[in-house]
Amino acid sequence: MVQIITIEWKAAAEGQRQPRWFIFTDSYLKRVCDQVVQENPRWNPDLSMTDLSPYMAGMPLKMQWWLVDGPAGDGTFPYF
């Protein structure tokens, strides 16, 4: 996912435009991850996971800055 976002971010900068965040649908991410698996069958499968919930399960709530009304409780994002 980091690679996918980085590619879009760089393309946006080079094209002097805003990133196209709307392209990051579940189906798009799955298609790209599946392609990565096919091209790199010996990579650790975690590098192409589409379900990141196992990583989030042990993360403290105060680190989940992306949640609306998260840790600060006021709609702000204290870690961003």
N, C-alpha and C positions, 0 to 999 in steps of 0.2 A: 504494500500500500504506500509505503514511503516513496518507493521508486516511481510509482504511478503519479503521485502528487507532485514530486520533484520535476518529472518530465513536463507536466502541464504548467507548473510554475515557471520553468525556464522558457517554455514556448510562449507563454503570455508576456514575459519580460522582453523576449526577442521581438515579438510582434507588437510590442507597446500596447497591450490590451490587458483587461482584467482576466484572471483565471476563469475558466469555464467550469465552475464548481458543479453545475447541473449534470455534467457527464458522469459523475461518480455514483452511478446507480448500482444496486446489488448485482444486476446481471452483467454490467460492464466490469466490475471488480472481479466477479467470478470468472468471466471469460479471460481476463488478463492473467489471473492467478493460474488458471488451467493451462494457459499457454506457457507460463514460466515452468510449470511442472513438466510439460512435454519437452521443453528445450533443455531442462536441467534435471534429469531424473535422479541424479545422485545427490542433489542438495537436500538439506534437512527439510522435512515437510513443513516445519513451522514457518519457513520463509515464504510459503505461498498459502498460508491459512487465510480463509475468508471470515472465519468465526473467531474473533479475538476475545470472546468472553472468558476463556480459561486464564488469560493474562489479567483481565479486569477483576476476577474473583478475589484475588488477594490484595488488590490495590486499596489503600486507605481512602475513605471518602474525601478527605481534605486534598487529595491529589487529583480528584476527578473534576478538574476545572471546567470541562465542557458541559457539565450538567447545568441546566437552567435552574436558578435558585439553589445552586449547589452549596458548597461549604459556607460561603459568606451569607447565604440566605436572602440576599438582596438583589439577585439577578446579575451581579458582577462576576467577573472571572479573575480571581485574585492571582492566578499563576500564569496568566497569558499576557 
